[in-house]
Protein backbone atom coordinates (compact mmCIF):
# COMPACT_ATOMS: atom_id res chain seq x y z
CA UNK A 1 0.00 0.00 0.00
CA UNK A 2 1.45 3.42 -0.92
CA UNK A 3 2.00 6.10 1.70
CA UNK A 4 -0.91 8.51 1.82
CA UNK A 5 -1.56 11.85 3.48
CA UNK A 6 -5.11 12.29 4.69
CA UNK A 7 -6.03 15.97 4.47
CA UNK A 8 -9.63 17.13 4.97
CA UNK A 9 -11.60 14.15 3.58
CA UNK A 10 -9.18 13.06 0.86
CA UNK A 11 -6.34 10.55 0.91
CA UNK A 12 -3.51 11.99 -1.18
CA UNK A 13 -0.92 9.54 -2.47
CA UNK A 14 2.70 10.40 -1.62
CA UNK A 15 5.16 8.61 -3.93
CA UNK A 16 8.75 7.70 -3.00
CA UNK A 17 11.03 10.74 -2.86
CA UNK A 18 10.60 14.29 -1.65
CA UNK A 19 7.22 15.90 -1.10
CA UNK A 20 7.14 19.63 -0.33
CA UNK A 21 4.41 21.26 1.74
CA UNK A 22 3.96 25.01 1.90
CA UNK A 23 2.15 28.07 0.57
CA UNK A 24 4.09 28.26 -2.69
CA UNK A 25 2.31 26.88 -5.77
CA UNK A 26 5.56 25.05 -6.52
CA UNK A 27 4.95 22.73 -3.55
CA UNK A 28 3.31 19.36 -4.15
CA UNK A 29 0.82 20.26 -1.42
CA UNK A 30 0.07 23.98 -1.59
CA UNK A 31 -1.85 25.27 1.45
CA UNK A 32 -3.74 28.56 1.51
CA UNK A 33 -2.96 29.40 5.13
CA UNK A 34 -1.24 32.60 6.42
CA UNK A 35 0.45 30.52 9.14
CA UNK A 36 2.18 28.37 6.51
CA UNK A 37 5.53 29.46 5.05
CA UNK A 38 6.16 29.31 1.32
CA UNK A 39 8.37 26.22 1.70
CA UNK A 40 7.28 25.06 5.12
CA UNK A 41 8.15 21.36 5.42
CA UNK A 42 9.27 18.32 3.49
CA UNK A 43 8.05 14.76 3.71
CA UNK A 44 10.50 12.17 2.41
CA UNK A 45 9.46 8.62 1.55
CA UNK A 46 12.42 6.24 1.21
CA UNK A 47 13.09 2.54 1.51
CA UNK A 48 14.10 2.68 5.18
CA UNK A 49 11.19 4.80 6.37
CA UNK A 50 9.32 8.09 6.09
CA UNK A 51 10.76 11.33 7.48
CA UNK A 52 9.31 14.76 8.21
CA UNK A 53 11.43 17.90 8.39
CA UNK A 54 10.72 21.55 9.09
CA UNK A 55 12.41 23.74 6.45
CA UNK A 56 13.05 26.66 8.80
CA UNK A 57 9.42 27.80 8.78
CA UNK A 58 8.16 30.61 11.00
CA UNK A 59 5.68 28.44 12.91
CA UNK A 60 7.36 25.06 12.79
CA UNK A 61 5.94 21.58 12.30
CA UNK A 62 4.09 19.66 15.02
CA UNK A 63 3.92 15.85 15.04
CA UNK A 64 1.53 14.28 17.54
CA UNK A 65 1.42 17.50 19.56
CA UNK A 66 5.21 18.02 19.72
CA UNK A 67 7.19 20.48 17.63
CA UNK A 68 9.92 18.64 15.78
CA UNK A 69 13.53 19.67 15.40
CA UNK A 70 15.54 18.19 12.54
CA UNK A 71 14.54 15.24 10.35
CA UNK A 72 12.03 13.10 12.24
CA UNK A 73 10.88 9.61 11.44
CA UNK A 74 7.10 9.36 11.27
CA UNK A 75 4.87 6.32 11.30
CA UNK A 76 1.40 5.18 10.36
CA UNK A 77 -1.33 7.23 12.00
CA UNK A 78 0.88 10.16 13.05
CA UNK A 79 -0.89 13.52 13.23
CA UNK A 80 0.99 16.35 11.52
CA UNK A 81 0.20 20.04 11.92
CA UNK A 82 1.51 22.56 9.38
CA UNK A 83 0.30 26.05 10.24
CA UNK A 84 -3.31 25.52 11.26
CA UNK A 85 -3.76 22.57 8.88
CA UNK A 86 -4.02 19.05 10.30
CA UNK A 87 -3.20 15.91 8.32
CA UNK A 88 -2.63 12.23 9.03
CA UNK A 89 -0.12 9.79 7.58
CA UNK A 90 -1.53 6.48 6.40
CA UNK A 91 0.18 3.37 5.08
CA UNK A 92 3.61 4.08 6.58
CA UNK A 93 5.61 0.89 7.27
CA UNK A 94 6.15 0.23 11.00
CA UNK A 95 9.03 2.19 12.51
CA UNK A 96 10.21 3.77 15.75
CA UNK A 97 8.92 7.26 16.37
CA UNK A 98 11.18 10.32 16.30
CA UNK A 99 14.34 8.69 14.94
CA UNK A 100 16.54 11.45 13.46
CA UNK A 101 18.00 11.16 10.00
CA UNK A 102 21.69 11.65 9.24
CA UNK A 103 22.98 15.25 8.88
CA UNK A 104 24.13 14.51 5.32
CA UNK A 105 20.66 13.38 4.29
CA UNK A 106 19.06 16.37 6.02
CA UNK A 107 21.31 18.83 4.21
CA UNK A 108 20.55 17.33 0.81
CA UNK A 109 16.82 17.60 1.43
CA UNK A 110 16.90 21.25 2.42
CA UNK A 111 18.40 22.07 -0.95
CA UNK A 112 16.05 19.83 -2.91
CA UNK A 113 13.69 21.26 -5.49
CA UNK A 114 10.03 20.43 -5.86
CA UNK A 115 9.21 17.88 -8.50
CA UNK A 116 7.26 19.13 -11.52
CA UNK A 117 5.15 15.97 -11.48
CA UNK A 118 1.60 16.20 -10.17
CA UNK A 119 1.47 13.38 -7.65
CA UNK A 120 -1.72 13.88 -5.69
CA UNK A 121 -4.18 11.93 -7.79
CA UNK A 122 -5.77 10.05 -4.90
CA UNK A 123 -9.38 10.80 -5.85
CA UNK A 124 -9.61 8.57 -8.90
CA UNK A 125 -13.00 6.92 -9.12
CA UNK A 126 -12.30 3.20 -9.29
CA UNK A 127 -8.92 2.91 -7.60
CA UNK A 128 -9.76 4.70 -4.37
CA UNK A 129 -13.49 4.12 -3.93
CA UNK A 130 -12.89 1.43 -1.30
CA UNK A 131 -10.26 3.47 0.53
CA UNK A 132 -12.49 6.53 0.61
CA UNK A 133 -15.46 4.55 1.87
CA UNK A 134 -13.31 3.07 4.63
CA UNK A 135 -12.01 6.49 5.68
CA UNK A 136 -15.52 7.93 5.77
CA UNK A 137 -16.76 5.04 7.90
CA UNK A 138 -14.30 6.10 10.62
CA UNK A 139 -15.05 9.82 10.37
CA UNK A 140 -16.22 11.28 13.69
CA UNK A 141 -18.71 13.71 12.15
CA UNK A 142 -20.13 14.69 8.73
CA UNK A 143 -18.10 17.07 6.66
CA UNK A 144 -19.17 20.69 7.08
CA UNK A 145 -20.12 22.83 4.04
CA UNK A 146 -17.06 25.01 4.59
CA UNK A 147 -14.82 21.93 4.62
CA UNK A 148 -16.38 20.81 1.33
CA UNK A 149 -15.45 24.16 -0.24
CA UNK A 150 -11.91 23.92 1.15
CA UNK A 151 -11.64 20.33 -0.04
CA UNK A 152 -12.54 21.03 -3.67
CA UNK A 153 -10.32 24.12 -3.59
CA UNK A 154 -7.39 21.89 -2.61
CA UNK A 155 -7.86 19.27 -5.28
CA UNK A 156 -8.89 21.95 -7.76
CA UNK A 157 -5.48 23.55 -7.32
CA UNK A 158 -3.86 20.23 -8.14
CA UNK A 159 -6.08 19.84 -11.19
CA UNK A 160 -5.13 23.32 -12.38
CA UNK A 161 -1.47 22.30 -12.22
CA UNK A 162 -2.24 19.21 -14.27
CA UNK A 163 -4.11 21.31 -16.85
CA UNK A 164 -1.23 23.76 -17.06
CA UNK A 165 1.02 20.83 -17.92
CA UNK A 166 -1.36 19.63 -20.64
CA UNK A 167 -2.61 16.65 -18.61
CA UNK A 168 -6.35 16.97 -19.09
CA UNK A 169 -7.03 13.29 -18.35
CA UNK A 170 -5.18 13.53 -15.05
CA UNK A 171 -7.06 16.70 -14.07
CA UNK A 172 -10.32 14.91 -14.85
CA UNK A 173 -9.34 11.96 -12.63
CA UNK A 174 -8.45 14.32 -9.81
CA UNK A 175 -11.76 16.19 -9.92
CA UNK A 176 -14.33 13.59 -10.93
CA UNK A 177 -15.15 12.09 -7.56
CA UNK A 178 -15.44 15.43 -5.74
CA UNK A 179 -17.64 16.93 -8.47
CA UNK A 180 -19.81 13.82 -8.58
CA UNK A 181 -20.31 13.90 -4.80
CA UNK A 182 -21.56 17.49 -4.96
CA UNK A 183 -24.07 16.57 -7.66
CA UNK A 184 -25.26 13.57 -5.64
CA UNK A 185 -25.91 15.86 -2.67
CA UNK A 186 -27.90 18.22 -4.87
CA UNK A 187 -29.94 15.34 -6.33
CA UNK A 188 -30.72 14.18 -2.80
CA UNK A 189 -32.14 17.59 -1.97
CA UNK A 190 -29.30 18.57 0.36
CA UNK A 191 -28.27 22.21 0.51
CA UNK A 192 -25.35 23.10 -1.74
CA UNK A 193 -23.95 26.47 -0.80
CA UNK A 194 -23.62 29.03 -3.64
CA UNK A 195 -19.84 29.25 -3.30
CA UNK A 196 -19.56 25.47 -3.58
CA UNK A 197 -21.80 25.39 -6.67
CA UNK A 198 -19.81 28.16 -8.30
CA UNK A 199 -16.47 26.51 -7.60
CA UNK A 200 -17.69 23.12 -8.82
CA UNK A 201 -19.11 24.67 -11.99
CA UNK A 202 -15.85 26.53 -12.62
CA UNK A 203 -13.85 23.30 -12.53
CA UNK A 204 -16.45 21.50 -14.66
CA UNK A 205 -16.11 24.29 -17.22
CA UNK A 206 -12.32 23.94 -17.18
CA UNK A 207 -12.63 20.20 -17.75
CA UNK A 208 -15.10 20.67 -20.60
CA UNK A 209 -12.74 23.10 -22.29
CA UNK A 210 -9.69 20.87 -21.84
CA UNK A 211 -11.27 17.52 -22.73
CA UNK A 212 -13.97 18.54 -25.22
CA UNK A 213 -16.46 16.42 -23.27
CA UNK A 214 -19.94 17.89 -23.18
CA UNK A 215 -20.90 15.92 -20.09
CA UNK A 216 -19.16 18.58 -17.98
CA UNK A 217 -21.37 21.26 -19.55
CA UNK A 218 -24.37 19.04 -18.73
CA UNK A 219 -23.03 18.84 -15.16
CA UNK A 220 -23.13 22.62 -14.78
CA UNK A 221 -26.70 23.00 -16.02
CA UNK A 222 -27.99 20.08 -13.96
CA UNK A 223 -26.31 21.37 -10.79
CA UNK A 224 -27.80 24.84 -11.17
CA UNK A 225 -31.20 23.43 -12.11
CA UNK A 226 -31.18 21.37 -8.91
CA UNK A 227 -30.16 24.32 -6.76
CA UNK A 228 -32.66 26.60 -8.51
CA UNK A 229 -30.17 29.45 -8.89
CA UNK A 230 -28.97 31.59 -11.79
CA UNK A 231 -25.58 30.89 -13.32
CA UNK A 232 -22.97 33.54 -12.42
CA UNK A 233 -22.41 36.04 -15.23
CA UNK A 234 -18.70 35.18 -15.46
CA UNK A 235 -19.51 31.50 -15.90
CA UNK A 236 -22.04 32.28 -18.63
CA UNK A 237 -19.31 34.19 -20.47
CA UNK A 238 -16.99 31.17 -20.17
CA UNK A 239 -19.67 28.79 -21.44
CA UNK A 240 -20.09 30.67 -24.72
CA UNK A 241 -16.46 29.75 -25.46
CA UNK A 242 -16.56 26.28 -23.92
CA UNK A 243 -19.69 25.13 -25.76
CA UNK A 244 -17.99 25.78 -29.08
CA UNK A 245 -15.24 23.33 -28.07
CA UNK A 246 -17.33 20.38 -26.90
CA UNK A 247 -18.65 17.77 -29.30
CA UNK A 248 -22.17 17.48 -27.92
CA UNK A 249 -24.36 18.45 -24.97
CA UNK A 250 -27.57 17.18 -23.44
CA UNK A 251 -30.09 19.58 -24.93
CA UNK A 252 -32.86 18.37 -22.60
CA UNK A 253 -30.90 19.31 -19.46
CA UNK A 254 -30.19 22.81 -20.78
CA UNK A 255 -33.80 23.28 -21.91
CA UNK A 256 -35.10 22.14 -18.51
CA UNK A 257 -32.90 24.67 -16.74
CA UNK A 258 -33.83 27.60 -18.97
CA UNK A 259 -37.52 26.72 -18.63
CA UNK A 260 -37.20 26.89 -14.84
CA UNK A 261 -35.65 30.33 -15.15
CA UNK A 262 -38.46 31.52 -17.44
CA UNK A 263 -41.02 30.46 -14.83
CA UNK A 264 -39.20 32.27 -12.03
CA UNK A 265 -41.06 35.55 -11.46
CA UNK A 266 -38.70 36.74 -8.73
CA UNK A 267 -35.61 37.45 -10.82
CA UNK A 268 -34.15 40.93 -10.62
CA UNK A 269 -33.16 43.01 -13.67
CA UNK A 270 -29.59 41.71 -13.63
CA UNK A 271 -30.74 38.10 -13.34
CA UNK A 272 -33.22 38.54 -16.18
CA UNK A 273 -30.39 39.80 -18.39
CA UNK A 274 -28.33 36.73 -17.48
CA UNK A 275 -31.36 34.56 -18.28
CA UNK A 276 -31.44 36.02 -21.78
CA UNK A 277 -27.79 35.11 -22.23
CA UNK A 278 -28.46 31.59 -20.95
CA UNK A 279 -31.20 31.28 -23.56
CA UNK A 280 -28.47 32.13 -26.07
CA UNK A 281 -26.47 29.20 -24.70
CA UNK A 282 -29.52 27.00 -25.18
CA UNK A 283 -29.67 28.00 -28.84
CA UNK A 284 -25.95 27.35 -29.18
CA UNK A 285 -26.40 23.89 -27.63
CA UNK A 286 -29.24 23.09 -30.00
CA UNK A 287 -26.77 23.35 -32.89
CA UNK A 288 -24.60 20.52 -31.49
ABEGO torsion letter per residue (X at the ends): XBBBBBBEABBBBBBBEBBBBEABAABABBBBBAABBABABBBBBBAAEBBBBBAGBAAEBBBGGBBBBEBBBBBBGBBBBBEABBBBBBGBBBBBBGBBBBAAAAAAAAABBBBABBABAAABAAAAAAAAAAAAAABABBBBAAAAAAAAAAAAAAAAAAAAAGBAAAAAAAAAAAAAAAAAAAAAGBBBBAAAAAAAAAAAAAAAAAAGBAAAAAAAAAAAAAAGBBBBAAAAAAAAAAAAABABBBAAAAAAAAAAAAABAABBAAAAAAAAAAAAAAAAAAAX
